[in-house]
Amino acid sequence: MKGRQRRCRWVQPWTLLLLLLGPRLLVTYGWRPQGYENSENRNTLELYFPAVVEYVLHVYNLRSLDRNAYKVVRVLQSWQELREIGLVFSMELQFARTRCRKFDEDIDNCPFQATPDVNNTVTCFFMVDCEPWATKFQLLNDTCLGGSAE
């Protein structure tokens, strides 16, 4: 019995750590460039990727026929391609419907809709050609499953 109690005490801190960091690890994984291991590409992705995600979310909400706004739940995949001028970001994002209207001021702090009978989760693939340092974005491709902006 004593050996069993020791094992449980040893497992508990790791379990708590995984519970606390689990969701964060999922999102953090999505921010890593796939196929690019050097630090320059990783830094480029970390620096500009949030602005690109903000852009595609804005476009999705503008095109959506839904009155409510959507927010990013999870970054499922992301990668970048370097071009002579600019970058191309490809990403697969999961959005969820919020309780706020899409033209409300503070959508970032708006809670997600918790109604189980409404299909409020959408998974989309986006490809964006951009020069984020010059605030230039062009949506090349958007494909959504489980709902659509159009």
CORJOPE-V364408 format. One record per backbone hydrogen bond with DSSP energy under -0.5 kcal/mol. CO is the residue of the C=O (numbers start at 1). NH is the residue of the N-H. E is the energy in kcal/mol with one decimal. If there is no record, write none. Layout:
# CORJOPE-V364408
CO,NH,E
CO,NH,E
This chain:
# CORJOPE-V364408
1,5,-1.9
2,6,-1.7
3,7,-1.8
4,8,-1.9
5,9,-2.2
6,10,-1.9
7,11,-2.1
8,12,-2.1
9,13,-0.8
10,14,-0.7
11,15,-2.3
12,16,-2.5
13,17,-2.2
14,18,-2.5
15,19,-2.3
16,20,-2.3
17,21,-2.6
18,22,-2.1
21,25,-2.7
22,26,-1.7
23,27,-1.7
24,28,-2.8
25,29,-2.3
26,30,-1.3
27,31,-0.8
28,31,-0.9
29,32,-1.4
33,35,-0.5
35,37,-0.6
38,42,-1.7
39,43,-2.6
40,44,-2.1
41,45,-2.3
42,46,-2.5
43,47,-2.2
44,48,-2.4
45,49,-2.4
48,51,-0.5
48,52,-1.6
49,53,-2.5
50,54,-2.2
51,55,-2.0
52,56,-2.4
53,57,-2.3
54,58,-2.1
55,59,-2.5
56,60,-2.6
57,61,-2.6
58,62,-2.3
59,63,-2.4
60,64,-1.7
67,102,-2.4
69,98,-3.0
71,96,-2.3
74,76,-0.8
74,94,-2.6
77,92,-2.4
78,34,-0.6
79,90,-2.7
81,88,-2.4
84,86,-0.5
86,83,-2.0
87,130,-3.2
88,81,-2.4
89,128,-2.9
90,79,-2.4
91,93,-0.5
91,126,-2.8
92,76,-2.3
92,77,-1.4
93,95,-0.5
93,124,-2.9
94,73,-3.7
94,74,-1.4
95,122,-2.4
96,71,-2.3
97,113,-3.0
100,69,-2.6
101,104,-1.8
105,107,-0.5
106,109,-0.8
107,110,-1.7
111,99,-2.1
114,116,-0.5
115,118,-0.8
118,120,-1.5
120,97,-2.2
122,95,-3.4
122,124,-0.5
123,145,-3.2
124,93,-2.8
125,143,-2.3
126,91,-2.5
127,140,-3.0
127,141,-1.5
128,89,-2.6
128,130,-0.5
129,138,-2.2
130,87,-2.9
131,134,-2.1
131,136,-1.6
132,135,-1.0
135,137,-0.5
136,131,-2.7
138,129,-2.7
138,140,-0.6
141,127,-2.2
143,125,-3.1
145,123,-2.3
